[in-house]
Amino acid sequence: MTSALPPQALPTVLLVDDEPRSLQALRRTLDEDFCILTAHSAIEARELLTRQPVSVILCDQRMPGSTGVAFLQEVRERWPETVRIVISGYSDSEDIIAGINQAGIYQYILKPWSPEHLLESVRNAVDALALQRQTSRLALELRTSTGVLRQRSSNRLAQARCAFGFDRIVRAPGSPLDEVCAMAERVARYDLSVLVLGESGTGKELLARAIHYASPRLAGPFVMENCAAMPDTLLESELFGHKRGAFTGAFDDHPGLFQRADGGTVFLDEIGETSPAFQVKLLRVLQEGEVRPVGGVRPVPVNVRVIAATHRHLEQRVKDGLFREDLYYRIASVSITVPPLRERPADIEPLARHIAREVAAELGHPGVEVTDDTLACLGSYAWPGNIRELRNEIARAMALHDSRQLSPAAFSERVRQRCASRTEGRVDAGPALRVVIAPCGTLAERLDTIEAMLLRDALQRHRGNKTHTAQELGLSRVGLRSKMQRLGLQEGEG
């Protein structure tokens, strides 16, 4: 038995073996990395354990008076934190099973052992003990700070809900988006699938996030995938997961987005681009509420809400046989259409100001102002790429023109040309466009007056043909009809 207590700088390892040569060999292997105690019997080892803490015990199985398993069973009861390892020259399965079940041993090492393997085993045992102690401390801290953590979680959810709420979707007062957001907010509280329709760049993802954070699932994850960005095989693996060895390169099990979104929302963008073969698999997942990872034999239950989006006309694709009708009705419990930017020109000004502030902060140019001339120029452009194109134009203008004021000259030629052509059109448009607007009423009321005047003039030039009028103004027929109704213009006017 050692007489002096070891220093506390290194983990303490107790070696128990009745053979002196075995103890010497074990000591030589371990004494550079650990503080070593030795005992020739269970009795001596028990006395050492009562005197000081021990991190790891390496105990021979066959000893006079007691087996290693019997001694380690006692250690488990009295010093449960100590990691227990059995060393034996006998590979008796009953001894191994008893060691695992009764003594809770960490590892069973057979003689003859290699020094490298033994040293690595003891190092791992010490690491396991450190992790165990850290976990215990964390569990204690969690128990004593549950209220604090719950409050922090509640605060973060409130911040996320505020950051992605419907009121954070930038728009002008009276925008067509008001009705869209009101409908989405009503739907959000119910666990229904939602199909968001609209051209690319109109903000369908923002609407989907707002629905998630206004729903009872807001504490769950929000995950998204662009279905047009990858082929079917990769999309299936990304959404449903795969098992190790399912295909070349599958070195580990991979949980899919549906599993990672359990309890939350999955946003499937551009779902109209998926193939009929993939649509069958997605339909099965939505119907059965479970996914089958690629290469897996057992389905995994999932609880998610699905919000899908597309710029395609899905009903027409159903008629053309390009999209499954049963999947369409499964994902389109509620359909919401986001109008393009050209059908809500009043939104351009607040969007441009908001985007300019964001881009200026990103580029390190705070304080950049958007002039009134610039806003007029941006408002005259049809924005076929919608908000995404508007953001790209503003970012380009700020990057290429180092000025405190963002003028029309900073934008690309296609925007400037459209602005110029519309300005020229207004000059030569006829008497209706030369009417002076009286300086009374709010800005919105004055803009409505000008917009009504422009609509009347275009309808007159096209002799009431709404298709040609809509084409000239960059509107759809539905958008033109909506504007006429809002501005009080009669169907036969013009």
Secondary structure, 3 states (H helix, E strand, C coil): CCCCCCCCCCCEEEEECCCHHHHHHHHHHHCCCCEEEEECCHHHHHHHHHHCCCCEEEEECEECCEEHHHHHHHHHHHCCCCEEEEEECCCCHHHHHHHHHCCCCCEEEECCCCHHHHHHHHHHHHHHHHHHHHHHHHHHHHHHCHHHHHHHHHHHHHHHHHHCCHHHCCCCCCCHHHHHHHHHHHHHCCCCCEEEECCCCCCHHHHHHHHHHCCCCCCCCEEEEECCCCCHHHHHHHHHEECCCCCCCCCCCEECHHHHCCCCEEEEECHHHCCHHHHHHHHHHHHHCEECCECCCCCEECCCEEEEEECCCHHHHHHCCCCCHHHHHHHCCEEEECCCHHHCHHHHHHHHHHHHHHHHHHHCCCCCEECHHHHHHHHCCCCCCHHHHHHHHHHHHHHHCCCCEECHHHCCHHHHHHHHHHHHHHHCCCHHHHCCCCCCCCHHHHHHHHHHHHHHHHHHHCCCCHHHHHHHHCCCHHHHHHHHHHHCCCCCCC
